[in-house]
Amino acid sequence: MKIRKEFIPYDTGEESFLVPAGGAGFSGLVKGNKTLGAVLDLLKTDTTKEKIIAAMQERFDAPKEIITEDVEKVIRELRKIGAIEE
């Protein structure tokens, strides 16, 4: 899975955004924290949920269960708006 080309990730360093471009089928703006930014960064190339969780464990000092819940929530929400290409 990866981010569809119709969605543009943007990170300010403090906040992360996902901006739909023409043909995205979603009008709005996704705004989140560093967790969202890290997941979006990993979704720039084709990957799996397991690889994202492993990379997040290396990056953040948090229990695997919390990281897994956060990653699953982000992926679920991105799927809901059609931002992920399977």
PDB file of N, CA, C and O in Angstrom, chain B, residues numbered from 101:
ATOM      1  N   MET B 101       0.836  -1.178   0.000  1.00  0.00           N
ATOM      2  CA  MET B 101       0.000   0.000   0.000  1.00  0.00           C
ATOM      3  C   MET B 101       0.879   1.238   0.000  1.00  0.00           C
ATOM      4  O   MET B 101       2.008   1.224   0.491  1.00  0.00           O
ATOM      5  N   LYS B 102       0.332   2.314  -0.565  1.00  0.00           N
ATOM      6  CA  LYS B 102       1.035   3.594  -0.562  1.00  0.00           C
ATOM      7  C   LYS B 102       0.035   4.716  -0.778  1.00  0.00           C
ATOM      8  O   LYS B 102      -1.119   4.478  -1.133  1.00  0.00           O
ATOM      9  N   ILE B 103       0.488   5.930  -0.562  1.00  0.00           N
ATOM     10  CA  ILE B 103      -0.360   7.106  -0.762  1.00  0.00           C
ATOM     11  C   ILE B 103      -0.622   7.276  -2.258  1.00  0.00           C
ATOM     12  O   ILE B 103       0.298   7.196  -3.072  1.00  0.00           O
ATOM     13  N   ARG B 104      -1.880   7.509  -2.608  1.00  0.00           N
ATOM     14  CA  ARG B 104      -2.212   7.768  -4.005  1.00  0.00           C
ATOM     15  C   ARG B 104      -1.573   9.076  -4.452  1.00  0.00           C
ATOM     16  O   ARG B 104      -1.417  10.009  -3.664  1.00  0.00           O
ATOM     17  N   LYS B 105      -1.210   9.128  -5.718  1.00  0.00           N
ATOM     18  CA  LYS B 105      -0.520  10.307  -6.252  1.00  0.00           C
ATOM     19  C   LYS B 105      -1.377  11.566  -6.196  1.00  0.00           C
ATOM     20  O   LYS B 105      -0.851  12.674  -6.307  1.00  0.00           O
ATOM     21  N   GLU B 106      -2.690  11.412  -6.023  1.00  0.00           N
ATOM     22  CA  GLU B 106      -3.587  12.569  -5.947  1.00  0.00           C
ATOM     23  C   GLU B 106      -3.562  13.248  -4.580  1.00  0.00           C
ATOM     24  O   GLU B 106      -4.237  14.256  -4.375  1.00  0.00           O
ATOM     25  N   PHE B 107      -2.794  12.705  -3.656  1.00  0.00           N
ATOM     26  CA  PHE B 107      -2.674  13.279  -2.311  1.00  0.00           C
ATOM     27  C   PHE B 107      -1.226  13.679  -2.067  1.00  0.00           C
ATOM     28  O   PHE B 107      -0.300  12.923  -2.361  1.00  0.00           O
ATOM     29  N   ILE B 108      -1.046  14.877  -1.527  1.00  0.00           N
ATOM     30  CA  ILE B 108       0.295  15.421  -1.311  1.00  0.00           C
ATOM     31  C   ILE B 108       0.555  15.584   0.185  1.00  0.00           C
ATOM     32  O   ILE B 108      -0.097  16.392   0.848  1.00  0.00           O
ATOM     33  N   PRO B 109       1.517  14.809   0.720  1.00  0.00           N
ATOM     34  CA  PRO B 109       1.869  14.979   2.141  1.00  0.00           C
ATOM     35  C   PRO B 109       2.743  16.222   2.319  1.00  0.00           C
ATOM     36  O   PRO B 109       3.587  16.523   1.475  1.00  0.00           O
ATOM     37  N   TYR B 110       2.534  16.929   3.412  1.00  0.00           N
ATOM     38  CA  TYR B 110       3.316  18.126   3.722  1.00  0.00           C
ATOM     39  C   TYR B 110       3.566  18.153   5.222  1.00  0.00           C
ATOM     40  O   TYR B 110       2.650  17.935   6.016  1.00  0.00           O
ATOM     41  N   ASP B 111       4.795  18.417   5.603  1.00  0.00           N
ATOM     42  CA  ASP B 111       5.164  18.411   7.017  1.00  0.00           C
ATOM     43  C   ASP B 111       5.869  19.718   7.365  1.00  0.00           C
ATOM     44  O   ASP B 111       6.821  20.119   6.695  1.00  0.00           O
ATOM     45  N   THR B 112       5.393  20.378   8.420  1.00  0.00           N
ATOM     46  CA  THR B 112       5.998  21.639   8.847  1.00  0.00           C
ATOM     47  C   THR B 112       7.072  21.424   9.906  1.00  0.00           C
ATOM     48  O   THR B 112       7.786  22.358  10.272  1.00  0.00           O
ATOM     49  N   GLY B 113       7.184  20.193  10.398  1.00  0.00           N
ATOM     50  CA  GLY B 113       8.091  19.916  11.497  1.00  0.00           C
ATOM     51  C   GLY B 113       7.329  19.783  12.803  1.00  0.00           C
ATOM     52  O   GLY B 113       7.744  19.042  13.694  1.00  0.00           O
ATOM     53  N   GLU B 114       6.233  20.486  12.921  1.00  0.00           N
ATOM     54  CA  GLU B 114       5.368  20.414  14.101  1.00  0.00           C
ATOM     55  C   GLU B 114       4.036  19.749  13.783  1.00  0.00           C
ATOM     56  O   GLU B 114       3.477  19.023  14.605  1.00  0.00           O
ATOM     57  N   GLU B 115       3.534  20.008  12.574  1.00  0.00           N
ATOM     58  CA  GLU B 115       2.268  19.436  12.143  1.00  0.00           C
ATOM     59  C   GLU B 115       2.443  18.785  10.780  1.00  0.00           C
ATOM     60  O   GLU B 115       3.318  19.159  10.000  1.00  0.00           O
ATOM     61  N   SER B 116       1.591  17.802  10.512  1.00  0.00           N
ATOM     62  CA  SER B 116       1.605  17.125   9.226  1.00  0.00           C
ATOM     63  C   SER B 116       0.259  17.298   8.553  1.00  0.00           C
ATOM     64  O   SER B 116      -0.785  17.333   9.205  1.00  0.00           O
ATOM     65  N   PHE B 117       0.305  17.405   7.238  1.00  0.00           N
ATOM     66  CA  PHE B 117      -0.905  17.609   6.466  1.00  0.00           C
ATOM     67  C   PHE B 117      -0.919  16.660   5.275  1.00  0.00           C
ATOM     68  O   PHE B 117       0.127  16.254   4.769  1.00  0.00           O
ATOM     69  N   LEU B 118      -2.122  16.318   4.841  1.00  0.00           N
ATOM     70  CA  LEU B 118      -2.303  15.585   3.603  1.00  0.00           C
ATOM     71  C   LEU B 118      -3.299  16.398   2.788  1.00  0.00           C
ATOM     72  O   LEU B 118      -4.445  16.590   3.191  1.00  0.00           O
ATOM     73  N   VAL B 119      -2.842  16.868   1.639  1.00  0.00           N
ATOM     74  CA  VAL B 119      -3.624  17.783   0.816  1.00  0.00           C
ATOM     75  C   VAL B 119      -4.069  17.047  -0.448  1.00  0.00           C
ATOM     76  O   VAL B 119      -3.236  16.493  -1.164  1.00  0.00           O
ATOM     77  N   PRO B 120      -5.377  17.036  -0.730  1.00  0.00           N
ATOM     78  CA  PRO B 120      -5.834  16.406  -1.962  1.00  0.00           C
ATOM     79  C   PRO B 120      -5.598  17.313  -3.164  1.00  0.00           C
ATOM     80  O   PRO B 120      -5.782  18.528  -3.089  1.00  0.00           O
ATOM     81  N   ALA B 121      -5.193  16.709  -4.257  1.00  0.00           N
ATOM     82  CA  ALA B 121      -5.021  17.453  -5.511  1.00  0.00           C
ATOM     83  C   ALA B 121      -6.186  17.096  -6.426  1.00  0.00           C
ATOM     84  O   ALA B 121      -7.084  16.352  -6.031  1.00  0.00           O
ATOM     85  N   GLY B 122      -6.174  17.614  -7.627  1.00  0.00           N
ATOM     86  CA  GLY B 122      -7.256  17.345  -8.571  1.00  0.00           C
ATOM     87  C   GLY B 122      -7.498  15.857  -8.765  1.00  0.00           C
ATOM     88  O   GLY B 122      -6.555  15.076  -8.895  1.00  0.00           O
ATOM     89  N   GLY B 123      -8.748  15.476  -8.783  1.00  0.00           N
ATOM     90  CA  GLY B 123      -9.108  14.082  -9.012  1.00  0.00           C
ATOM     91  C   GLY B 123      -8.994  13.188  -7.802  1.00  0.00           C
ATOM     92  O   GLY B 123      -9.124  11.970  -7.928  1.00  0.00           O
ATOM     93  N   ALA B 124      -8.755  13.752  -6.636  1.00  0.00           N
ATOM     94  CA  ALA B 124      -8.588  12.946  -5.433  1.00  0.00           C
ATOM     95  C   ALA B 124      -9.906  12.355  -4.948  1.00  0.00           C
ATOM     96  O   ALA B 124      -9.922  11.312  -4.295  1.00  0.00           O
ATOM     97  N   GLY B 125     -11.003  13.021  -5.265  1.00  0.00           N
ATOM     98  CA  GLY B 125     -12.292  12.539  -4.799  1.00  0.00           C
ATOM     99  C   GLY B 125     -12.562  12.867  -3.342  1.00  0.00           C
ATOM    100  O   GLY B 125     -13.513  12.354  -2.751  1.00  0.00           O
ATOM    101  N   PHE B 126     -11.746  13.705  -2.771  1.00  0.00           N
ATOM    102  CA  PHE B 126     -11.895  14.128  -1.382  1.00  0.00           C
ATOM    103  C   PHE B 126     -11.616  15.609  -1.339  1.00  0.00           C
ATOM    104  O   PHE B 126     -10.604  16.068  -1.869  1.00  0.00           O
ATOM    105  N   SER B 127     -12.495  16.360  -0.720  1.00  0.00           N
ATOM    106  CA  SER B 127     -12.236  17.785  -0.575  1.00  0.00           C
ATOM    107  C   SER B 127     -12.136  18.079   0.915  1.00  0.00           C
ATOM    108  O   SER B 127     -13.095  17.906   1.668  1.00  0.00           O
ATOM    109  N   GLY B 128     -11.005  18.507   1.305  1.00  0.00           N
ATOM    110  CA  GLY B 128     -10.738  18.786   2.706  1.00  0.00           C
ATOM    111  C   GLY B 128      -9.242  18.758   2.934  1.00  0.00           C
ATOM    112  O   GLY B 128      -8.452  18.726   1.991  1.00  0.00           O
ATOM    113  N   LEU B 129      -8.877  18.771   4.166  1.00  0.00           N
ATOM    114  CA  LEU B 129      -7.469  18.774   4.550  1.00  0.00           C
ATOM    115  C   LEU B 129      -7.319  17.847   5.738  1.00  0.00           C
ATOM    116  O   LEU B 129      -8.074  17.941   6.705  1.00  0.00           O
ATOM    117  N   VAL B 130      -6.349  16.954   5.667  1.00  0.00           N
ATOM    118  CA  VAL B 130      -6.062  16.070   6.789  1.00  0.00           C
ATOM    119  C   VAL B 130      -4.911  16.695   7.556  1.00  0.00           C
ATOM    120  O   VAL B 130      -3.851  16.964   6.991  1.00  0.00           O
ATOM    121  N   LYS B 131      -5.122  16.925   8.844  1.00  0.00           N
ATOM    122  CA  LYS B 131      -4.116  17.564   9.687  1.00  0.00           C
ATOM    123  C   LYS B 131      -3.823  16.642  10.863  1.00  0.00           C
ATOM    124  O   LYS B 131      -4.738  16.084  11.470  1.00  0.00           O
ATOM    125  N   GLY B 132      -2.540  16.487  11.180  1.00  0.00           N
ATOM    126  CA  GLY B 132      -2.187  15.603  12.292  1.00  0.00           C
ATOM    127  C   GLY B 132      -0.846  15.943  12.898  1.00  0.00           C
ATOM    128  O   GLY B 132      -0.240  16.970  12.591  1.00  0.00           O
ATOM    129  N   ASN B 133      -0.401  15.058  13.762  1.00  0.00           N
ATOM    130  CA  ASN B 133       0.836  15.256  14.507  1.00  0.00           C
ATOM    131  C   ASN B 133       2.016  14.529  13.844  1.00  0.00           C
ATOM    132  O   ASN B 133       1.941  14.141  12.678  1.00  0.00           O
ATOM    133  N   LYS B 134       3.084  14.355  14.589  1.00  0.00           N
ATOM    134  CA  LYS B 134       4.287  13.708  14.060  1.00  0.00           C
ATOM    135  C   LYS B 134       4.057  12.244  13.710  1.00  0.00           C
ATOM    136  O   LYS B 134       4.719  11.700  12.826  1.00  0.00           O
ATOM    137  N   THR B 135       3.121  11.609  14.403  1.00  0.00           N
ATOM    138  CA  THR B 135       2.794  10.219  14.072  1.00  0.00           C
ATOM    139  C   THR B 135       2.229  10.143  12.663  1.00  0.00           C
ATOM    140  O   THR B 135       2.652   9.306  11.866  1.00  0.00           O
ATOM    141  N   LEU B 136       1.278  11.013  12.354  1.00  0.00           N
ATOM    142  CA  LEU B 136       0.722  11.049  11.002  1.00  0.00           C
ATOM    143  C   LEU B 136       1.830  11.323   9.995  1.00  0.00           C
ATOM    144  O   LEU B 136       1.905  10.667   8.956  1.00  0.00           O
ATOM    145  N   GLY B 137       2.680  12.278  10.296  1.00  0.00           N
ATOM    146  CA  GLY B 137       3.774  12.618   9.384  1.00  0.00           C
ATOM    147  C   GLY B 137       4.690  11.444   9.117  1.00  0.00           C
ATOM    148  O   GLY B 137       5.102  11.224   7.978  1.00  0.00           O
ATOM    149  N   ALA B 138       5.015  10.684  10.155  1.00  0.00           N
ATOM    150  CA  ALA B 138       5.894   9.522   9.993  1.00  0.00           C
ATOM    151  C   ALA B 138       5.225   8.455   9.136  1.00  0.00           C
ATOM    152  O   ALA B 138       5.864   7.863   8.266  1.00  0.00           O
ATOM    153  N   VAL B 139       3.945   8.210   9.379  1.00  0.00           N
ATOM    154  CA  VAL B 139       3.220   7.212   8.591  1.00  0.00           C
ATOM    155  C   VAL B 139       3.124   7.665   7.132  1.00  0.00           C
ATOM    156  O   VAL B 139       3.346   6.866   6.222  1.00  0.00           O
ATOM    157  N   LEU B 140       2.799   8.927   6.904  1.00  0.00           N
ATOM    158  CA  LEU B 140       2.715   9.437   5.537  1.00  0.00           C
ATOM    159  C   LEU B 140       4.053   9.322   4.825  1.00  0.00           C
ATOM    160  O   LEU B 140       4.102   8.979   3.644  1.00  0.00           O
ATOM    161  N   ASP B 141       5.127   9.605   5.529  1.00  0.00           N
ATOM    162  CA  ASP B 141       6.457   9.498   4.943  1.00  0.00           C
ATOM    163  C   ASP B 141       6.740   8.061   4.508  1.00  0.00           C
ATOM    164  O   ASP B 141       7.288   7.827   3.432  1.00  0.00           O
ATOM    165  N   LEU B 142       6.363   7.109   5.349  1.00  0.00           N
ATOM    166  CA  LEU B 142       6.576   5.702   5.030  1.00  0.00           C
ATOM    167  C   LEU B 142       5.680   5.229   3.895  1.00  0.00           C
ATOM    168  O   LEU B 142       6.032   4.297   3.171  1.00  0.00           O
ATOM    169  N   LEU B 143       4.529   5.863   3.736  1.00  0.00           N
ATOM    170  CA  LEU B 143       3.598   5.494   2.673  1.00  0.00           C
ATOM    171  C   LEU B 143       3.929   6.133   1.326  1.00  0.00           C
ATOM    172  O   LEU B 143       3.187   5.948   0.361  1.00  0.00           O
ATOM    173  N   LYS B 144       5.014   6.871   1.245  1.00  0.00           N
ATOM    174  CA  LYS B 144       5.416   7.453  -0.036  1.00  0.00           C
ATOM    175  C   LYS B 144       5.869   6.365  -1.002  1.00  0.00           C
ATOM    176  O   LYS B 144       5.800   6.537  -2.219  1.00  0.00           O
ATOM    177  N   THR B 145       6.333   5.245  -0.452  1.00  0.00           N
ATOM    178  CA  THR B 145       6.699   4.092  -1.263  1.00  0.00           C
ATOM    179  C   THR B 145       5.850   2.909  -0.823  1.00  0.00           C
ATOM    180  O   THR B 145       5.316   2.897   0.286  1.00  0.00           O
ATOM    181  N   ASP B 146       5.729   1.937  -1.679  1.00  0.00           N
ATOM    182  CA  ASP B 146       4.905   0.766  -1.385  1.00  0.00           C
ATOM    183  C   ASP B 146       5.435   0.051  -0.140  1.00  0.00           C
ATOM    184  O   ASP B 146       6.628  -0.240  -0.047  1.00  0.00           O
ATOM    185  N   THR B 147       4.551  -0.226   0.806  1.00  0.00           N
ATOM    186  CA  THR B 147       4.949  -0.829   2.069  1.00  0.00           C
ATOM    187  C   THR B 147       3.797  -1.636   2.646  1.00  0.00           C
ATOM    188  O   THR B 147       2.741  -1.761   2.026  1.00  0.00           O
ATOM    189  N   THR B 148       4.008  -2.178   3.827  1.00  0.00           N
ATOM    190  CA  THR B 148       2.963  -2.926   4.524  1.00  0.00           C
ATOM    191  C   THR B 148       2.755  -2.332   5.911  1.00  0.00           C
ATOM    192  O   THR B 148       3.587  -1.576   6.412  1.00  0.00           O
ATOM    193  N   LYS B 149       1.641  -2.686   6.514  1.00  0.00           N
ATOM    194  CA  LYS B 149       1.359  -2.212   7.871  1.00  0.00           C
ATOM    195  C   LYS B 149       2.453  -2.681   8.828  1.00  0.00           C
ATOM    196  O   LYS B 149       2.876  -1.928   9.705  1.00  0.00           O
ATOM    197  N   GLU B 150       2.907  -3.913   8.664  1.00  0.00           N
ATOM    198  CA  GLU B 150       3.936  -4.466   9.546  1.00  0.00           C
ATOM    199  C   GLU B 150       5.255  -3.692   9.434  1.00  0.00           C
ATOM    200  O   GLU B 150       5.925  -3.448  10.438  1.00  0.00           O
ATOM    201  N   LYS B 151       5.621  -3.312   8.211  1.00  0.00           N
ATOM    202  CA  LYS B 151       6.853  -2.537   8.014  1.00  0.00           C
ATOM    203  C   LYS B 151       6.720  -1.144   8.632  1.00  0.00           C
ATOM    204  O   LYS B 151       7.678  -0.615   9.195  1.00  0.00           O
ATOM    205  N   ILE B 152       5.543  -0.562   8.524  1.00  0.00           N
ATOM    206  CA  ILE B 152       5.314   0.756   9.121  1.00  0.00           C
ATOM    207  C   ILE B 152       5.442   0.667  10.635  1.00  0.00           C
ATOM    208  O   ILE B 152       6.090   1.514  11.249  1.00  0.00           O
ATOM    209  N   ILE B 153       4.836  -0.341  11.241  1.00  0.00           N
ATOM    210  CA  ILE B 153       4.909  -0.523  12.690  1.00  0.00           C
ATOM    211  C   ILE B 153       6.355  -0.706  13.134  1.00  0.00           C
ATOM    212  O   ILE B 153       6.782  -0.108  14.122  1.00  0.00           O
ATOM    213  N   ALA B 154       7.112  -1.529  12.409  1.00  0.00           N
ATOM    214  CA  ALA B 154       8.516  -1.765  12.758  1.00  0.00           C
ATOM    215  C   ALA B 154       9.331  -0.473  12.677  1.00  0.00           C
ATOM    216  O   ALA B 154      10.149  -0.195  13.554  1.00  0.00           O
ATOM    217  N   ALA B 155       9.105   0.316  11.620  1.00  0.00           N
ATOM    218  CA  ALA B 155       9.828   1.580  11.467  1.00  0.00           C
ATOM    219  C   ALA B 155       9.446   2.568  12.563  1.00  0.00           C
ATOM    220  O   ALA B 155      10.295   3.309  13.060  1.00  0.00           O
ATOM    221  N   MET B 156       8.178   2.579  12.936  1.00  0.00           N
ATOM    222  CA  MET B 156       7.718   3.476  13.998  1.00  0.00           C
ATOM    223  C   MET B 156       8.314   3.078  15.352  1.00  0.00           C
ATOM    224  O   MET B 156       8.608   3.942  16.178  1.00  0.00           O
ATOM    225  N   GLN B 157       8.492   1.786  15.578  1.00  0.00           N
ATOM    226  CA  GLN B 157       9.104   1.321  16.824  1.00  0.00           C
ATOM    227  C   GLN B 157      10.544   1.808  16.934  1.00  0.00           C
ATOM    228  O   GLN B 157      11.015   2.131  18.025  1.00  0.00           O
ATOM    229  N   GLU B 158      11.240   1.859  15.801  1.00  0.00           N
ATOM    230  CA  GLU B 158      12.613   2.356  15.804  1.00  0.00           C
ATOM    231  C   GLU B 158      12.654   3.856  16.052  1.00  0.00           C
ATOM    232  O   GLU B 158      13.593   4.365  16.663  1.00  0.00           O
ATOM    233  N   ARG B 159      11.649   4.550  15.583  1.00  0.00           N
ATOM    234  CA  ARG B 159      11.641   6.015  15.655  1.00  0.00           C
ATOM    235  C   ARG B 159      11.107   6.559  16.981  1.00  0.00           C
ATOM    236  O   ARG B 159      11.615   7.557  17.493  1.00  0.00           O
ATOM    237  N   PHE B 160      10.088   5.909  17.534  1.00  0.00           N
ATOM    238  CA  PHE B 160       9.430   6.407  18.732  1.00  0.00           C
ATOM    239  C   PHE B 160       9.605   5.458  19.910  1.00  0.00           C
ATOM    240  O   PHE B 160       9.623   4.238  19.741  1.00  0.00           O
ATOM    241  N   ASP B 161       9.731   6.027  21.095  1.00  0.00           N
ATOM    242  CA  ASP B 161       9.868   5.244  22.312  1.00  0.00           C
ATOM    243  C   ASP B 161       8.476   5.055  22.918  1.00  0.00           C
ATOM    244  O   ASP B 161       8.045   5.812  23.787  1.00  0.00           O
ATOM    245  N   ALA B 162       7.787   4.014  22.427  1.00  0.00           N
ATOM    246  CA  ALA B 162       6.434   3.722  22.899  1.00  0.00           C
ATOM    247  C   ALA B 162       6.214   2.219  22.796  1.00  0.00           C
ATOM    248  O   ALA B 162       6.861   1.548  21.992  1.00  0.00           O
ATOM    249  N   PRO B 163       5.309   1.692  23.601  1.00  0.00           N
ATOM    250  CA  PRO B 163       5.016   0.258  23.523  1.00  0.00           C
ATOM    251  C   PRO B 163       4.465  -0.132  22.149  1.00  0.00           C
ATOM    252  O   PRO B 163       3.761   0.650  21.510  1.00  0.00           O
ATOM    253  N   LYS B 164       4.788  -1.338  21.705  1.00  0.00           N
ATOM    254  CA  LYS B 164       4.349  -1.811  20.391  1.00  0.00           C
ATOM    255  C   LYS B 164       2.829  -1.752  20.254  1.00  0.00           C
ATOM    256  O   LYS B 164       2.319  -1.455  19.173  1.00  0.00           O
ATOM    257  N   GLU B 165       2.102  -2.031  21.334  1.00  0.00           N
ATOM    258  CA  GLU B 165       0.645  -2.037  21.272  1.00  0.00           C
ATOM    259  C   GLU B 165       0.108  -0.645  20.932  1.00  0.00           C
ATOM    260  O   GLU B 165      -0.824  -0.507  20.139  1.00  0.00           O
ATOM    261  N   ILE B 166       0.702   0.378  21.537  1.00  0.00           N
ATOM    262  CA  ILE B 166       0.270   1.760  21.278  1.00  0.00           C
ATOM    263  C   ILE B 166       0.605   2.147  19.844  1.00  0.00           C
ATOM    264  O   ILE B 166      -0.219   2.746  19.151  1.00  0.00           O
ATOM    265  N   ILE B 167       1.804   1.810  19.400  1.00  0.00           N
ATOM    266  CA  ILE B 167       2.216   2.124  18.029  1.00  0.00           C
ATOM    267  C   ILE B 167       1.297   1.421  17.036  1.00  0.00           C
ATOM    268  O   ILE B 167       0.869   2.020  16.049  1.00  0.00           O
ATOM    269  N   THR B 168       0.996   0.161  17.294  1.00  0.00           N
ATOM    270  CA  THR B 168       0.118  -0.596  16.403  1.00  0.00           C
ATOM    271  C   THR B 168      -1.261   0.045  16.327  1.00  0.00           C
ATOM    272  O   THR B 168      -1.812   0.189  15.235  1.00  0.00           O
ATOM    273  N   GLU B 169      -1.821   0.426  17.453  1.00  0.00           N
ATOM    274  CA  GLU B 169      -3.135   1.090  17.474  1.00  0.00           C
ATOM    275  C   GLU B 169      -3.101   2.390  16.679  1.00  0.00           C
ATOM    276  O   GLU B 169      -4.006   2.668  15.893  1.00  0.00           O
ATOM    277  N   ASP B 170      -2.049   3.186  16.888  1.00  0.00           N
ATOM    278  CA  ASP B 170      -1.938   4.469  16.185  1.00  0.00           C
ATOM    279  C   ASP B 170      -1.818   4.272  14.673  1.00  0.00           C
ATOM    280  O   ASP B 170      -2.482   4.959  13.896  1.00  0.00           O
ATOM    281  N   VAL B 171      -0.972   3.336  14.266  1.00  0.00           N
ATOM    282  CA  VAL B 171      -0.778   3.070  12.839  1.00  0.00           C
ATOM    283  C   VAL B 171      -2.065   2.564  12.213  1.00  0.00           C
ATOM    284  O   VAL B 171      -2.442   3.004  11.127  1.00  0.00           O
ATOM    285  N   GLU B 172      -2.742   1.646  12.885  1.00  0.00           N
ATOM    286  CA  GLU B 172      -4.004   1.117  12.363  1.00  0.00           C
ATOM    287  C   GLU B 172      -5.061   2.214  12.230  1.00  0.00           C
ATOM    288  O   GLU B 172      -5.833   2.223  11.272  1.00  0.00           O
ATOM    289  N   LYS B 173      -5.093   3.124  13.179  1.00  0.00           N
ATOM    290  CA  LYS B 173      -6.054   4.231  13.125  1.00  0.00           C
ATOM    291  C   LYS B 173      -5.765   5.139  11.933  1.00  0.00           C
ATOM    292  O   LYS B 173      -6.683   5.519  11.206  1.00  0.00           O
ATOM    293  N   VAL B 174      -4.501   5.487  11.731  1.00  0.00           N
ATOM    294  CA  VAL B 174      -4.124   6.354  10.607  1.00  0.00           C
ATOM    295  C   VAL B 174      -4.485   5.677   9.289  1.00  0.00           C
ATOM    296  O   VAL B 174      -5.086   6.301   8.414  1.00  0.00           O
ATOM    297  N   ILE B 175      -4.121   4.405   9.142  1.00  0.00           N
ATOM    298  CA  ILE B 175      -4.401   3.683   7.899  1.00  0.00           C
ATOM    299  C   ILE B 175      -5.907   3.592   7.658  1.00  0.00           C
ATOM    300  O   ILE B 175      -6.367   3.776   6.531  1.00  0.00           O
ATOM    301  N   ARG B 176      -6.665   3.312   8.699  1.00  0.00           N
ATOM    302  CA  ARG B 176      -8.125   3.219   8.579  1.00  0.00           C
ATOM    303  C   ARG B 176      -8.714   4.541   8.085  1.00  0.00           C
ATOM    304  O   ARG B 176      -9.566   4.552   7.197  1.00  0.00           O
ATOM    305  N   GLU B 177      -8.256   5.652   8.662  1.00  0.00           N
ATOM    306  CA  GLU B 177      -8.769   6.964   8.266  1.00  0.00           C
ATOM    307  C   GLU B 177      -8.345   7.330   6.842  1.00  0.00           C
ATOM    308  O   GLU B 177      -9.128   7.914   6.093  1.00  0.00           O
ATOM    309  N   LEU B 178      -7.121   6.990   6.470  1.00  0.00           N
ATOM    310  CA  LEU B 178      -6.653   7.281   5.113  1.00  0.00           C
ATOM    311  C   LEU B 178      -7.425   6.455   4.089  1.00  0.00           C
ATOM    312  O   LEU B 178      -7.746   6.943   3.005  1.00  0.00           O
ATOM    313  N   ARG B 179      -7.722   5.209   4.434  1.00  0.00           N
ATOM    314  CA  ARG B 179      -8.540   4.374   3.541  1.00  0.00           C
ATOM    315  C   ARG B 179      -9.939   4.968   3.394  1.00  0.00           C
ATOM    316  O   ARG B 179     -10.510   4.960   2.304  1.00  0.00           O
ATOM    317  N   LYS B 180     -10.480   5.475   4.481  1.00  0.00           N
ATOM    318  CA  LYS B 180     -11.835   6.026   4.481  1.00  0.00           C
ATOM    319  C   LYS B 180     -11.975   7.172   3.475  1.00  0.00           C
ATOM    320  O   LYS B 180     -13.022   7.325   2.846  1.00  0.00           O
ATOM    321  N   ILE B 181     -10.918   7.977   3.327  1.00  0.00           N
ATOM    322  CA  ILE B 181     -10.984   9.103   2.377  1.00  0.00           C
ATOM    323  C   ILE B 181     -10.417   8.743   1.002  1.00  0.00           C
ATOM    324  O   ILE B 181     -10.362   9.587   0.107  1.00  0.00           O
ATOM    325  N   GLY B 182      -9.999   7.496   0.841  1.00  0.00           N
ATOM    326  CA  GLY B 182      -9.502   7.057  -0.460  1.00  0.00           C
ATOM    327  C   GLY B 182      -8.090   7.499  -0.773  1.00  0.00           C
ATOM    328  O   GLY B 182      -7.723   7.643  -1.939  1.00  0.00           O
ATOM    329  N   ALA B 183      -7.286   7.718   0.276  1.00  0.00           N
ATOM    330  CA  ALA B 183      -5.920   8.220   0.067  1.00  0.00           C
ATOM    331  C   ALA B 183      -4.883   7.111  -0.114  1.00  0.00           C
ATOM    332  O   ALA B 183      -3.734   7.383  -0.465  1.00  0.00           O
ATOM    333  N   ILE B 184      -5.289   5.864   0.128  1.00  0.00           N
ATOM    334  CA  ILE B 184      -4.321   4.761   0.027  1.00  0.00           C
ATOM    335  C   ILE B 184      -4.599   3.917  -1.203  1.00  0.00           C
ATOM    336  O   ILE B 184      -5.737   3.555  -1.500  1.00  0.00           O
ATOM    337  N   GLU B 185      -3.532   3.622  -1.896  1.00  0.00           N
ATOM    338  CA  GLU B 185      -3.560   2.720  -3.053  1.00  0.00           C
ATOM    339  C   GLU B 185      -3.097   1.360  -2.535  1.00  0.00           C
ATOM    340  O   GLU B 185      -2.000   1.241  -1.989  1.00  0.00           O
ATOM    341  N   GLU B 186      -3.919   0.351  -2.705  1.00  0.00           N
ATOM    342  CA  GLU B 186      -3.575  -0.991  -2.179  1.00  0.00           C
ATOM    343  C   GLU B 186      -2.686  -1.749  -3.132  1.00  0.00           C
ATOM    344  O   GLU B 186      -2.305  -2.885  -2.849  1.00  0.00           O
TER     345      GLU B 186
END
